[in-house]
Amino acid sequence: MATTTAEAPAIRTQTGPSTAPAVTQPPLYILTTSCPDTTGVVAAIAGFLAEHNATITEAQHHNDPHTRTSFMRTVFHDNGKGLSGVEALDRAFAAQVGQRFKMHWRFHEVQHRCRALIAVSRQGHCLNSILHRWSTGTLPVEVVAVVSNHQDMRSLAEWHGVPYHYVPIIDGRKAEQERRIIELFEKVEAELLVLARYMQILTPEACRYFEGRAINIHHSFLPGFKGAKAYHQAYERGVKLIGATAHYVTTDLDEGPIIEQEVERVDHTQSAEDLTVVGSELETVALNRAIKWHAERRVFRNGRKTVVLK
């Protein structure tokens, strides 16, 4: 007697990544503008981009009623019909929009990451956080080098494959040391200097050179306790909130335009050492946010303060 055996249904398994073609994303550009506030600014920018075959994917706009200034950040890409190069767009924008509204403007290519030089002394928590976020692709910068007046952080930087430059201050020759940092900044073609707990006060000459291109993290919720041992000052005063402030560097010590701040509630049971631990965590958060927003062209100087378009 003949018998038949039913075949088991085939089981399909995926043994590798999908072979579906990847979707190619068009290159993105950012246009940043600031100008005296008036009617038609947004319409003029949107109209210009539409006329030049651009599709807007993101836009933020703010009018400051006190300074009567308009700020705008616009992200766009080629809509399939072809975009002129950035230089051609810049020239056309100047003629059609920029001069008309007395604007300050700039076109940026998103694929070009902001090149950052990190300055550090002996405390490595901010540097460690920056390098980790950079190495995992969550911080949109290119860390090109680390510079320090001490050797303490060399192994950390080199473990991440980042060149480490030891530039000590010898016999009080601070101006000479700063010139070496500026030379390094130019040699590596950096666009941003990050003072990641770099415990040296920049000279007025260096501050002017790095104006708008240097971010500092201050271990205090400014304006507040300044100078050394800010957390100990806060402890002695019995504060209930401590914080950290990321700001642009200016010739006025710890008075530069604030980009970001972070705070946490504390109480009388915590020692000065406890506050230092909490504060160190706040510093890394505030500094990384400030770097990210600067690199994404979200920060606009507005007198003694900033506008951050998020």
Secondary structure, DSSP 8 states (H G I E B T S, - for coil): ---------------S---S-------EEEEEEEEE--TTHHHHHHHHHHHTTEEEEEEEEEEETTTTEEEEEEEEEE-SS----HHHHHHHHIIIIITTTT-EEEEEETTS-EEEEEEE-S--HHHHHHHHHHHTT-S-EEEEEEEESSSTTHHHHHHTT--EEE----TT-HHHHHHHHHHHHHHTT-SEEEESS--S---HHHHHHTTTSEEEEESS-SSS--SS-HHHHHHHTT-SEEEEEEEE--SSTT-S-EEEEEEEE--TTS-HHHHHHHHHHHHHHHHHHHHHHHHTT-EEEETTEEEE--
